[in-house]
Amino acid sequence: MSQTVLLKRGLLLEYLTLGWNVVGVILVVLAAYAARSVALAGFGLDSPIEIFASVVVVWQLKGINLNRERLALRLIGIAFIALVIYIVAQLLVTFLTGAHPATSVGGIIWIAATFIAMCDLTELLAIRVNHILSST
């Protein structure tokens, strides 16, 4: 397979991931709000970070150089640090107020669907494309 074909496949995988995460962030944040679940909110707010990371990967795939890669990794790292700050703040609020989350069937279904979709399909394809790109 040519480098161009592999690059197109890699970009397609990133676009599919972006679409899935955009839908997911809406559904999971609504489910988290309804259930008052910090854990589910953390999972839901992880999606914008994954969206951001996917955008950075697309940006990286469209123009690779070492300086750009370092910046991309730093931007993704900063986004995850922001998520940790949010989760710790919510954890403290939940702990101090004694709030307990309700069960969220919608959240459970979405997380299960995400696990199946991302682990079974996208990850296998991404690993294959990454392996082929690394060996060329």
Disulfide bonds with the S-S distance in Angstrom:
none
